Amino acid sequence: MSLRARTYSRSRRFFTLTHCPLCGYEFDSDESRPDHLADHNPEDAGLNPLGKIDEDHDAPLFAGGRVD
């Protein structure tokens, strides 16, 4: 994934996504990034397909379990 950072007056920074992190597509300067990203499927990002839920989806994230 590539980002371009520009700093304007008063140290205001502006970041632009130059390549798609999912497929490597290089964006044109005036092309909509959200529209392109919305065309991808969850599997493109290494996620489960829509509607498929892992059996352990409600397991604790850490081995320590719940702390009260």
N, CA, C and O atoms as a Tripos MOL2 file, in Angstrom:
@<TRIPOS>MOLECULE
protein
  272   271    68     0     0
PROTEIN
NO_CHARGES

@<TRIPOS>ATOM
      1 N           0.8470   -1.1660    0.0000 N.3       1 MET1
      2 CA          0.0000    0.0000    0.0000 C.3       1 MET1
      3 C           0.8920    1.2270    0.0000 C.2       1 MET1
      4 O           1.8990    1.2710    0.7070 O.2       1 MET1
      5 N           0.5330    2.1950   -0.7710 N.am      2 SER2
      6 CA          1.3160    3.4210   -0.8520 C.3       2 SER2
      7 C           0.4580    4.6240   -0.4960 C.2       2 SER2
      8 O          -0.6740    4.7690   -0.9590 O.2       2 SER2
      9 N           1.0210    5.4680    0.3270 N.am      3 LEU3
     10 CA          0.3770    6.7170    0.7030 C.3       3 LEU3
     11 C           1.2830    7.8700    0.3100 C.2       3 LEU3
     12 O           2.5080    7.7730    0.3900 O.2       3 LEU3
     13 N           0.6700    8.9480   -0.1110 N.am      4 ARG4
     14 CA          1.4030   10.1800   -0.3780 C.3       4 ARG4
     15 C           0.9710   11.1770    0.6810 C.2       4 ARG4
     16 O          -0.2260   11.3860    0.8810 O.2       4 ARG4
     17 N           1.9210   11.7930    1.3580 N.am      5 ALA5
     18 CA          1.6080   12.7730    2.3980 C.3       5 ALA5
     19 C           2.0650   14.1450    1.9370 C.2       5 ALA5
     20 O           3.1860   14.3140    1.4570 O.2       5 ALA5
     21 N           1.1890   15.1150    2.0860 N.am      6 ARG6
     22 CA          1.5210   16.5070    1.7670 C.3       6 ARG6
     23 C           1.2660   17.3430    3.0060 C.2       6 ARG6
     24 O           0.2920   17.1250    3.7270 O.2       6 ARG6
     25 N           2.1390   18.2900    3.2450 N.am      7 THR7
     26 CA          1.9700   19.1910    4.3810 C.3       7 THR7
     27 C           1.6980   20.5840    3.8460 C.2       7 THR7
     28 O           2.4720   21.1260    3.0550 O.2       7 THR7
     29 N           0.5890   21.1540    4.2880 N.am      8 TYR8
     30 CA          0.1860   22.4840    3.8540 C.3       8 TYR8
     31 C           0.4390   23.4940    4.9710 C.2       8 TYR8
     32 O           1.0260   23.1620    6.0010 O.2       8 TYR8
     33 N          -0.0030   24.7080    4.7570 N.am      9 SER9
     34 CA          0.1920   25.7530    5.7600 C.3       9 SER9
     35 C          -0.3830   25.3210    7.1070 C.2       9 SER9
     36 O          -1.3170   24.5210    7.1760 O.2       9 SER9
     37 N           0.1880   25.8610    8.1550 N.am     10 ARG10
     38 CA         -0.1870   25.5300    9.5310 C.3      10 ARG10
     39 C           0.0280   24.0500    9.8380 C.2      10 ARG10
     40 O          -0.6480   23.4890   10.7000 O.2      10 ARG10
     41 N           0.9580   23.4230    9.1420 N.am     11 SER11
     42 CA          1.3460   22.0200    9.3610 C.3      11 SER11
     43 C           0.1980   21.0370    9.1770 C.2      11 SER11
     44 O           0.2010   19.9580    9.7700 O.2      11 SER11
     45 N          -0.7700   21.3980    8.3690 N.am     12 ARG12
     46 CA         -1.8860   20.4960    8.0900 C.3      12 ARG12
     47 C          -1.4300   19.4440    7.0910 C.2      12 ARG12
     48 O          -0.9060   19.7740    6.0270 O.2      12 ARG12
     49 N          -1.6330   18.1620    7.4390 N.am     13 ARG13
     50 CA         -1.1910   17.0730    6.5730 C.3      13 ARG13
     51 C          -2.3830   16.4640    5.8380 C.2      13 ARG13
     52 O          -3.4800   16.3640    6.3880 O.2      13 ARG13
     53 N          -2.1570   16.0660    4.6070 N.am     14 PHE14
     54 CA         -3.1740   15.4590    3.7610 C.3      14 PHE14
     55 C          -2.5800   14.1790    3.1950 C.2      14 PHE14
     56 O          -1.5160   14.2160    2.5760 O.2      14 PHE14
     57 N          -3.2500   13.0470    3.3960 N.am     15 PHE15
     58 CA         -2.7630   11.7570    2.9200 C.3      15 PHE15
     59 C          -3.6080   11.2720    1.7580 C.2      15 PHE15
     60 O          -4.8330   11.3880    1.7850 O.2      15 PHE15
     61 N          -2.9580   10.7260    0.7320 N.am     16 THR16
     62 CA         -3.6450   10.2070   -0.4450 C.3      16 THR16
     63 C          -3.2010    8.7770   -0.6900 C.2      16 THR16
     64 O          -2.0030    8.5020   -0.7550 O.2      16 THR16
     65 N          -4.1520    7.8670   -0.8250 N.am     17 LEU17
     66 CA         -3.8690    6.4800   -1.1600 C.3      17 LEU17
     67 C          -3.5260    6.4250   -2.6450 C.2      17 LEU17
     68 O          -4.3570    6.7840   -3.4790 O.2      17 LEU17
     69 N          -2.3210    5.9830   -2.9890 N.am     18 THR18
     70 CA         -1.8920    5.9770   -4.3880 C.3      18 THR18
     71 C          -2.0960    4.6270   -5.0680 C.2      18 THR18
     72 O          -2.2530    4.5670   -6.2870 O.2      18 THR18
     73 N          -2.0960    3.5350   -4.2870 N.am     19 HIS19
     74 CA         -2.2970    2.1900   -4.8130 C.3      19 HIS19
     75 C          -3.3070    1.4560   -3.9380 C.2      19 HIS19
     76 O          -3.3740    1.6950   -2.7320 O.2      19 HIS19
     77 N          -4.0860    0.5720   -4.5330 N.am     20 CYS20
     78 CA         -5.0530   -0.2230   -3.7840 C.3      20 CYS20
     79 C          -4.2970   -1.2470   -2.9260 C.2      20 CYS20
     80 O          -3.4580   -1.9790   -3.4510 O.2      20 CYS20
     81 N          -4.5780   -1.3120   -1.6240 N.am     21 PRO21
     82 CA         -3.8740   -2.2690   -0.7690 C.3      21 PRO21
     83 C          -4.3110   -3.7190   -1.0170 C.2      21 PRO21
     84 O          -3.6470   -4.6500   -0.5630 O.2      21 PRO21
     85 N          -5.4120   -3.9110   -1.7280 N.am     22 LEU22
     86 CA         -5.9250   -5.2570   -1.9620 C.3      22 LEU22
     87 C          -5.4690   -5.8620   -3.2840 C.2      22 LEU22
     88 O          -5.2650   -7.0730   -3.3720 O.2      22 LEU22
     89 N          -5.3080   -5.0320   -4.3090 N.am     23 CYS23
     90 CA         -4.9410   -5.5840   -5.6200 C.3      23 CYS23
     91 C          -3.7470   -4.8870   -6.2640 C.2      23 CYS23
     92 O          -3.2540   -5.3430   -7.2950 O.2      23 CYS23
     93 N          -3.2740   -3.7890   -5.6730 N.am     24 GLY24
     94 CA         -2.1150   -3.0950   -6.2110 C.3      24 GLY24
     95 C          -2.4180   -2.1180   -7.3270 C.2      24 GLY24
     96 O          -1.5010   -1.5200   -7.8900 O.2      24 GLY24
     97 N          -3.6880   -1.9460   -7.6580 N.am     25 TYR25
     98 CA         -4.0850   -1.0300   -8.7320 C.3      25 TYR25
     99 C          -3.6060    0.3890   -8.4160 C.2      25 TYR25
    100 O          -3.7460    0.8590   -7.2870 O.2      25 TYR25
    101 N          -3.0430    1.0650   -9.4130 N.am     26 GLU26
    102 CA         -2.5760    2.4410   -9.2300 C.3      26 GLU26
    103 C          -3.6970    3.4110   -9.5830 C.2      26 GLU26
    104 O          -4.2190    3.3940  -10.6980 O.2      26 GLU26
    105 N          -4.0610    4.2570   -8.6200 N.am     27 PHE27
    106 CA         -5.1540    5.1970   -8.8070 C.3      27 PHE27
    107 C          -4.7110    6.4060   -9.6280 C.2      27 PHE27
    108 O          -3.5680    6.8530   -9.5350 O.2      27 PHE27
    109 N          -5.6470    6.9310  -10.4400 N.am     28 ASP28
    110 CA         -5.4440    8.2260  -11.0760 C.3      28 ASP28
    111 C          -5.6290    9.2920  -10.0000 C.2      28 ASP28
    112 O          -6.2170    9.0180   -8.9540 O.2      28 ASP28
    113 N          -5.1410   10.4850  -10.2410 N.am     29 SER29
    114 CA         -5.1890   11.5330   -9.2190 C.3      29 SER29
    115 C          -6.6140   11.9130   -8.8180 C.2      29 SER29
    116 O          -6.8480   12.2760   -7.6650 O.2      29 SER29
    117 N          -7.5710   11.8350   -9.7490 N.am     30 ASP30
    118 CA         -8.9410   12.2430   -9.4350 C.3      30 ASP30
    119 C          -9.9040   11.0610   -9.2840 C.2      30 ASP30
    120 O         -11.1190   11.2570   -9.2630 O.2      30 ASP30
    121 N          -9.3840    9.8570   -9.1820 N.am     31 GLU31
    122 CA        -10.2180    8.6580   -9.0910 C.3      31 GLU31
    123 C         -10.7010    8.4270   -7.6620 C.2      31 GLU31
    124 O          -9.9630    8.6690   -6.7070 O.2      31 GLU31
    125 N         -11.9350    7.9600   -7.5160 N.am     32 SER32
    126 CA        -12.5260    7.7140   -6.2060 C.3      32 SER32
    127 C         -11.9650    6.4330   -5.5890 C.2      32 SER32
    128 O         -12.1510    5.3420   -6.1280 O.2      32 SER32
    129 N         -11.2870    6.5720   -4.4720 N.am     33 ARG33
    130 CA        -10.7390    5.4100   -3.7730 C.3      33 ARG33
    131 C         -11.8400    4.5610   -3.1440 C.2      33 ARG33
    132 O         -11.8140    3.3400   -3.2920 O.2      33 ARG33
    133 N         -12.8220    5.1700   -2.4350 N.am     34 PRO34
    134 CA        -13.8830    4.3620   -1.8180 C.3      34 PRO34
    135 C         -14.6810    3.5380   -2.8340 C.2      34 PRO34
    136 O         -15.0680    2.4070   -2.5390 O.2      34 PRO34
    137 N         -14.9280    4.0850   -4.0170 N.am     35 ASP35
    138 CA        -15.6700    3.3340   -5.0340 C.3      35 ASP35
    139 C         -14.8940    2.1000   -5.4710 C.2      35 ASP35
    140 O         -15.4730    1.0270   -5.6400 O.2      35 ASP35
    141 N         -13.5890    2.2480   -5.6550 N.am     36 HIS36
    142 CA        -12.7610    1.1060   -6.0610 C.3      36 HIS36
    143 C         -12.7260    0.0540   -4.9560 C.2      36 HIS36
    144 O         -12.9110   -1.1320   -5.2260 O.2      36 HIS36
    145 N         -12.4890    0.4770   -3.7140 N.am     37 LEU37
    146 CA        -12.4000   -0.4670   -2.5990 C.3      37 LEU37
    147 C         -13.7170   -1.1990   -2.3790 C.2      37 LEU37
    148 O         -13.7150   -2.3660   -1.9860 O.2      37 LEU37
    149 N         -14.8390   -0.5340   -2.6260 N.am     38 ALA38
    150 CA        -16.1520   -1.1580   -2.4520 C.3      38 ALA38
    151 C         -16.3960   -2.2730   -3.4640 C.2      38 ALA38
    152 O         -17.2300   -3.1460   -3.2230 O.2      38 ALA38
    153 N         -15.6880   -2.2620   -4.5880 N.am     39 ASP39
    154 CA        -15.8460   -3.3080   -5.5970 C.3      39 ASP39
    155 C         -15.1760   -4.6200   -5.2000 C.2      39 ASP39
    156 O         -15.4300   -5.6510   -5.8230 O.2      39 ASP39
    157 N         -14.3290   -4.6000   -4.1790 N.am     40 HIS40
    158 CA        -13.6450   -5.8060   -3.7200 C.3      40 HIS40
    159 C         -14.5520   -6.6310   -2.8200 C.2      40 HIS40
    160 O         -15.4890   -6.1070   -2.2190 O.2      40 HIS40
    161 N         -14.2670   -7.9230   -2.7320 N.am     41 ASN41
    162 CA        -14.9600   -8.8380   -1.8290 C.3      41 ASN41
    163 C         -14.1520   -8.9640   -0.5420 C.2      41 ASN41
    164 O         -12.9580   -8.6640   -0.5390 O.2      41 ASN41
    165 N         -14.7770   -9.4020    0.5560 N.am     42 PRO42
    166 CA        -14.0360   -9.5800    1.8010 C.3      42 PRO42
    167 C         -12.8460  -10.5340    1.6490 C.2      42 PRO42
    168 O         -11.8190  -10.3570    2.3040 O.2      42 PRO42
    169 N         -12.9870  -11.5320    0.7940 N.am     43 GLU43
    170 CA        -11.8980  -12.4970    0.5880 C.3      43 GLU43
    171 C         -10.6360  -11.8350    0.0480 C.2      43 GLU43
    172 O          -9.5310  -12.3230    0.2870 O.2      43 GLU43
    173 N         -10.7890  -10.7290   -0.6780 N.am     44 ASP44
    174 CA         -9.6380  -10.0120   -1.2190 C.3      44 ASP44
    175 C          -8.7480   -9.4790   -0.1000 C.2      44 ASP44
    176 O          -7.5540   -9.2610   -0.3060 O.2      44 ASP44
    177 N          -9.3240   -9.2690    1.0820 N.am     45 ALA45
    178 CA         -8.5830   -8.7470    2.2280 C.3      45 ALA45
    179 C          -8.2510   -9.8580    3.2300 C.2      45 ALA45
    180 O          -7.8050   -9.5760    4.3420 O.2      45 ALA45
    181 N          -8.4670  -11.1170    2.8420 N.am     46 GLY46
    182 CA         -8.1630  -12.2320    3.7270 C.3      46 GLY46
    183 C          -9.2420  -12.5090    4.7590 C.2      46 GLY46
    184 O          -8.9870  -13.1860    5.7550 O.2      46 GLY46
    185 N         -10.4490  -11.9930    4.5330 N.am     47 LEU47
    186 CA        -11.5660  -12.2030    5.4580 C.3      47 LEU47
    187 C         -12.4860  -13.3030    4.9430 C.2      47 LEU47
    188 O         -12.3790  -13.7240    3.7920 O.2      47 LEU47
    189 N         -13.3920  -13.7640    5.8050 N.am     48 ASN48
    190 CA        -14.3790  -14.7600    5.3900 C.3      48 ASN48
    191 C         -15.3510  -14.1440    4.3920 C.2      48 ASN48
    192 O         -15.5940  -12.9370    4.4250 O.2      48 ASN48
    193 N         -15.9120  -14.9700    3.4990 N.am     49 PRO49
    194 CA        -16.9450  -14.4630    2.5920 C.3      49 PRO49
    195 C         -18.1440  -13.9680    3.4030 C.2      49 PRO49
    196 O         -18.3480  -14.3850    4.5430 O.2      49 PRO49
    197 N         -18.9290  -13.0780    2.8050 N.am     50 LEU50
    198 CA        -20.1280  -12.5720    3.4770 C.3      50 LEU50
    199 C         -21.0420  -13.7280    3.8630 C.2      50 LEU50
    200 O         -21.2970  -14.6170    3.0510 O.2      50 LEU50
    201 N         -21.5300  -13.7200    5.0830 N.am     51 GLY51
    202 CA        -22.4520  -14.7440    5.5590 C.3      51 GLY51
    203 C         -21.7930  -15.9460    6.1950 C.2      51 GLY51
    204 O         -22.4820  -16.7470    6.8270 O.2      51 GLY51
    205 N         -20.4730  -16.1090    6.0560 N.am     52 LYS52
    206 CA        -19.7860  -17.2480    6.6590 C.3      52 LYS52
    207 C         -19.1690  -16.7970    7.9850 C.2      52 LYS52
    208 O         -18.4070  -15.8310    8.0300 O.2      52 LYS52
    209 N         -19.5090  -17.5090    9.0600 N.am     53 ILE53
    210 CA        -19.0280  -17.1550   10.3880 C.3      53 ILE53
    211 C         -18.2040  -18.3240   10.9280 C.2      53 ILE53
    212 O         -18.6500  -19.4700   10.8930 O.2      53 ILE53
    213 N         -17.0070  -18.0310   11.4260 N.am     54 ASP54
    214 CA        -16.1730  -19.0710   12.0190 C.3      54 ASP54
    215 C         -16.8310  -19.6490   13.2550 C.2      54 ASP54
    216 O         -17.5520  -18.9520   13.9680 O.2      54 ASP54
    217 N         -16.5790  -20.9470   13.5120 N.am     55 GLU55
    218 CA        -17.1630  -21.6010   14.6790 C.3      55 GLU55
    219 C         -16.6880  -20.9670   15.9870 C.2      55 GLU55
    220 O         -17.4330  -20.9360   16.9670 O.2      55 GLU55
    221 N         -15.4690  -20.4680   16.0070 N.am     56 ASP56
    222 CA        -14.9170  -19.8960   17.2430 C.3      56 ASP56
    223 C         -15.0660  -18.3710   17.2850 C.2      56 ASP56
    224 O         -14.2750  -17.6900   17.9370 O.2      56 ASP56
    225 N         -16.0600  -17.8440   16.6040 N.am     57 HIS57
    226 CA        -16.2170  -16.3920   16.5250 C.3      57 HIS57
    227 C         -16.4610  -15.7320   17.8770 C.2      57 HIS57
    228 O         -16.1820  -14.5450   18.0460 O.2      57 HIS57
    229 N         -16.9800  -16.4910   18.8420 N.am     58 ASP58
    230 CA        -17.2490  -15.9000   20.1550 C.3      58 ASP58
    231 C         -16.2380  -16.3260   21.2240 C.2      58 ASP58
    232 O         -16.4610  -16.1040   22.4140 O.2      58 ASP58
    233 N         -15.1390  -16.9310   20.8050 N.am     59 ALA59
    234 CA        -14.0840  -17.3310   21.7430 C.3      59 ALA59
    235 C         -13.3190  -16.0910   22.2110 C.2      59 ALA59
    236 O         -13.2670  -15.0890   21.4990 O.2      59 ALA59
    237 N         -12.7230  -16.1580   23.4130 N.am     60 PRO60
    238 CA        -11.9340  -15.0170   23.8860 C.3      60 PRO60
    239 C         -10.7790  -14.7180   22.9430 C.2      60 PRO60
    240 O         -10.1920  -15.6260   22.3540 O.2      60 PRO60
    241 N         -10.4650  -13.4550   22.8100 N.am     61 LEU61
    242 CA         -9.3650  -13.0730   21.9320 C.3      61 LEU61
    243 C          -8.0100  -13.4180   22.5420 C.2      61 LEU61
    244 O          -7.0480  -13.6840   21.8210 O.2      61 LEU61
    245 N          -7.9400  -13.4120   23.8660 N.am     62 PHE62
    246 CA         -6.6790  -13.6730   24.5530 C.3      62 PHE62
    247 C          -6.8660  -14.8780   25.4700 C.2      62 PHE62
    248 O          -7.9670  -15.1130   25.9680 O.2      62 PHE62
    249 N          -5.8150  -15.6300   25.6940 N.am     63 ALA63
    250 CA         -5.8880  -16.8680   26.4700 C.3      63 ALA63
    251 C          -6.2710  -16.6290   27.9330 C.2      63 ALA63
    252 O          -6.7690  -17.5460   28.5860 O.2      63 ALA63
    253 N          -6.0550  -15.4440   28.4560 N.am     64 GLY64
    254 CA         -6.3280  -15.1660   29.8610 C.3      64 GLY64
    255 C          -7.7930  -15.1970   30.2260 C.2      64 GLY64
    256 O          -8.1190  -15.3320   31.4060 O.2      64 GLY64
    257 N          -8.6770  -15.0800   29.2800 N.am     65 GLY65
    258 CA        -10.1030  -15.0870   29.5770 C.3      65 GLY65
    259 C         -10.5760  -13.7620   30.1640 C.2      65 GLY65
    260 O          -9.9060  -12.7390   30.0200 O.2      65 GLY65
    261 N         -11.7160  -13.7820   30.8160 N.am     66 ARG66
    262 CA        -12.3540  -12.5860   31.3400 C.3      66 ARG66
    263 C         -11.7370  -12.1730   32.6850 C.2      66 ARG66
    264 O         -11.4470  -13.0060   33.5440 O.2      66 ARG66
    265 N         -11.5510  -10.8710   32.8290 N.am     67 VAL67
    266 CA        -11.0680  -10.3040   34.0820 C.3      67 VAL67
    267 C         -12.1470   -9.3860   34.6150 C.2      67 VAL67
    268 O         -12.5730   -8.4630   33.9200 O.2      67 VAL67
    269 N         -12.5990   -9.6250   35.8440 N.am     68 ASP68
    270 CA        -13.6570   -8.7870   36.4270 C.3      68 ASP68
    271 C         -13.0950   -7.7720   37.3830 C.2      68 ASP68
    272 O         -13.8460   -6.9870   37.9620 O.2      68 ASP68
@<TRIPOS>BOND
     1     1     2 1
     2     2     3 1
     3     3     4 2
     4     3     5 am
     5     5     6 1
     6     6     7 1
     7     7     8 2
     8     7     9 am
     9     9    10 1
    10    10    11 1
    11    11    12 2
    12    11    13 am
    13    13    14 1
    14    14    15 1
    15    15    16 2
    16    15    17 am
    17    17    18 1
    18    18    19 1
    19    19    20 2
    20    19    21 am
    21    21    22 1
    22    22    23 1
    23    23    24 2
    24    23    25 am
    25    25    26 1
    26    26    27 1
    27    27    28 2
    28    27    29 am
    29    29    30 1
    30    30    31 1
    31    31    32 2
    32    31    33 am
    33    33    34 1
    34    34    35 1
    35    35    36 2
    36    35    37 am
    37    37    38 1
    38    38    39 1
    39    39    40 2
    40    39    41 am
    41    41    42 1
    42    42    43 1
    43    43    44 2
    44    43    45 am
    45    45    46 1
    46    46    47 1
    47    47    48 2
    48    47    49 am
    49    49    50 1
    50    50    51 1
    51    51    52 2
    52    51    53 am
    53    53    54 1
    54    54    55 1
    55    55    56 2
    56    55    57 am
    57    57    58 1
    58    58    59 1
    59    59    60 2
    60    59    61 am
    61    61    62 1
    62    62    63 1
    63    63    64 2
    64    63    65 am
    65    65    66 1
    66    66    67 1
    67    67    68 2
    68    67    69 am
    69    69    70 1
    70    70    71 1
    71    71    72 2
    72    71    73 am
    73    73    74 1
    74    74    75 1
    75    75    76 2
    76    75    77 am
    77    77    78 1
    78    78    79 1
    79    79    80 2
    80    79    81 am
    81    81    82 1
    82    82    83 1
    83    83    84 2
    84    83    85 am
    85    85    86 1
    86    86    87 1
    87    87    88 2
    88    87    89 am
    89    89    90 1
    90    90    91 1
    91    91    92 2
    92    91    93 am
    93    93    94 1
    94    94    95 1
    95    95    96 2
    96    95    97 am
    97    97    98 1
    98    98    99 1
    99    99   100 2
   100    99   101 am
   101   101   102 1
   102   102   103 1
   103   103   104 2
   104   103   105 am
   105   105   106 1
   106   106   107 1
   107   107   108 2
   108   107   109 am
   109   109   110 1
   110   110   111 1
   111   111   112 2
   112   111   113 am
   113   113   114 1
   114   114   115 1
   115   115   116 2
   116   115   117 am
   117   117   118 1
   118   118   119 1
   119   119   120 2
   120   119   121 am
   121   121   122 1
   122   122   123 1
   123   123   124 2
   124   123   125 am
   125   125   126 1
   126   126   127 1
   127   127   128 2
   128   127   129 am
   129   129   130 1
   130   130   131 1
   131   131   132 2
   132   131   133 am
   133   133   134 1
   134   134   135 1
   135   135   136 2
   136   135   137 am
   137   137   138 1
   138   138   139 1
   139   139   140 2
   140   139   141 am
   141   141   142 1
   142   142   143 1
   143   143   144 2
   144   143   145 am
   145   145   146 1
   146   146   147 1
   147   147   148 2
   148   147   149 am
   149   149   150 1
   150   150   151 1
   151   151   152 2
   152   151   153 am
   153   153   154 1
   154   154   155 1
   155   155   156 2
   156   155   157 am
   157   157   158 1
   158   158   159 1
   159   159   160 2
   160   159   161 am
   161   161   162 1
   162   162   163 1
   163   163   164 2
   164   163   165 am
   165   165   166 1
   166   166   167 1
   167   167   168 2
   168   167   169 am
   169   169   170 1
   170   170   171 1
   171   171   172 2
   172   171   173 am
   173   173   174 1
   174   174   175 1
   175   175   176 2
   176   175   177 am
   177   177   178 1
   178   178   179 1
   179   179   180 2
   180   179   181 am
   181   181   182 1
   182   182   183 1
   183   183   184 2
   184   183   185 am
   185   185   186 1
   186   186   187 1
   187   187   188 2
   188   187   189 am
   189   189   190 1
   190   190   191 1
   191   191   192 2
   192   191   193 am
   193   193   194 1
   194   194   195 1
   195   195   196 2
   196   195   197 am
   197   197   198 1
   198   198   199 1
   199   199   200 2
   200   199   201 am
   201   201   202 1
   202   202   203 1
   203   203   204 2
   204   203   205 am
   205   205   206 1
   206   206   207 1
   207   207   208 2
   208   207   209 am
   209   209   210 1
   210   210   211 1
   211   211   212 2
   212   211   213 am
   213   213   214 1
   214   214   215 1
   215   215   216 2
   216   215   217 am
   217   217   218 1
   218   218   219 1
   219   219   220 2
   220   219   221 am
   221   221   222 1
   222   222   223 1
   223   223   224 2
   224   223   225 am
   225   225   226 1
   226   226   227 1
   227   227   228 2
   228   227   229 am
   229   229   230 1
   230   230   231 1
   231   231   232 2
   232   231   233 am
   233   233   234 1
   234   234   235 1
   235   235   236 2
   236   235   237 am
   237   237   238 1
   238   238   239 1
   239   239   240 2
   240   239   241 am
   241   241   242 1
   242   242   243 1
   243   243   244 2
   244   243   245 am
   245   245   246 1
   246   246   247 1
   247   247   248 2
   248   247   249 am
   249   249   250 1
   250   250   251 1
   251   251   252 2
   252   251   253 am
   253   253   254 1
   254   254   255 1
   255   255   256 2
   256   255   257 am
   257   257   258 1
   258   258   259 1
   259   259   260 2
   260   259   261 am
   261   261   262 1
   262   262   263 1
   263   263   264 2
   264   263   265 am
   265   265   266 1
   266   266   267 1
   267   267   268 2
   268   267   269 am
   269   269   270 1
   270   270   271 1
   271   271   272 2
@<TRIPOS>SUBSTRUCTURE
     1 MET1         2 RESIDUE 1 A MET
     2 SER2         6 RESIDUE 1 A SER
     3 LEU3        10 RESIDUE 1 A LEU
     4 ARG4        14 RESIDUE 1 A ARG
     5 ALA5        18 RESIDUE 1 A ALA
     6 ARG6        22 RESIDUE 1 A ARG
     7 THR7        26 RESIDUE 1 A THR
     8 TYR8        30 RESIDUE 1 A TYR
     9 SER9        34 RESIDUE 1 A SER
    10 ARG10       38 RESIDUE 1 A ARG
    11 SER11       42 RESIDUE 1 A SER
    12 ARG12       46 RESIDUE 1 A ARG
    13 ARG13       50 RESIDUE 1 A ARG
    14 PHE14       54 RESIDUE 1 A PHE
    15 PHE15       58 RESIDUE 1 A PHE
    16 THR16       62 RESIDUE 1 A THR
    17 LEU17       66 RESIDUE 1 A LEU
    18 THR18       70 RESIDUE 1 A THR
    19 HIS19       74 RESIDUE 1 A HIS
    20 CYS20       78 RESIDUE 1 A CYS
    21 PRO21       82 RESIDUE 1 A PRO
    22 LEU22       86 RESIDUE 1 A LEU
    23 CYS23       90 RESIDUE 1 A CYS
    24 GLY24       94 RESIDUE 1 A GLY
    25 TYR25       98 RESIDUE 1 A TYR
    26 GLU26      102 RESIDUE 1 A GLU
    27 PHE27      106 RESIDUE 1 A PHE
    28 ASP28      110 RESIDUE 1 A ASP
    29 SER29      114 RESIDUE 1 A SER
    30 ASP30      118 RESIDUE 1 A ASP
    31 GLU31      122 RESIDUE 1 A GLU
    32 SER32      126 RESIDUE 1 A SER
    33 ARG33      130 RESIDUE 1 A ARG
    34 PRO34      134 RESIDUE 1 A PRO
    35 ASP35      138 RESIDUE 1 A ASP
    36 HIS36      142 RESIDUE 1 A HIS
    37 LEU37      146 RESIDUE 1 A LEU
    38 ALA38      150 RESIDUE 1 A ALA
    39 ASP39      154 RESIDUE 1 A ASP
    40 HIS40      158 RESIDUE 1 A HIS
    41 ASN41      162 RESIDUE 1 A ASN
    42 PRO42      166 RESIDUE 1 A PRO
    43 GLU43      170 RESIDUE 1 A GLU
    44 ASP44      174 RESIDUE 1 A ASP
    45 ALA45      178 RESIDUE 1 A ALA
    46 GLY46      182 RESIDUE 1 A GLY
    47 LEU47      186 RESIDUE 1 A LEU
    48 ASN48      190 RESIDUE 1 A ASN
    49 PRO49      194 RESIDUE 1 A PRO
    50 LEU50      198 RESIDUE 1 A LEU
    51 GLY51      202 RESIDUE 1 A GLY
    52 LYS52      206 RESIDUE 1 A LYS
    53 ILE53      210 RESIDUE 1 A ILE
    54 ASP54      214 RESIDUE 1 A ASP
    55 GLU55      218 RESIDUE 1 A GLU
    56 ASP56      222 RESIDUE 1 A ASP
    57 HIS57      226 RESIDUE 1 A HIS
    58 ASP58      230 RESIDUE 1 A ASP
    59 ALA59      234 RESIDUE 1 A ALA
    60 PRO60      238 RESIDUE 1 A PRO
    61 LEU61      242 RESIDUE 1 A LEU
    62 PHE62      246 RESIDUE 1 A PHE
    63 ALA63      250 RESIDUE 1 A ALA
    64 GLY64      254 RESIDUE 1 A GLY
    65 GLY65      258 RESIDUE 1 A GLY
    66 ARG66      262 RESIDUE 1 A ARG
    67 VAL67      266 RESIDUE 1 A VAL
    68 ASP68      270 RESIDUE 1 A ASP
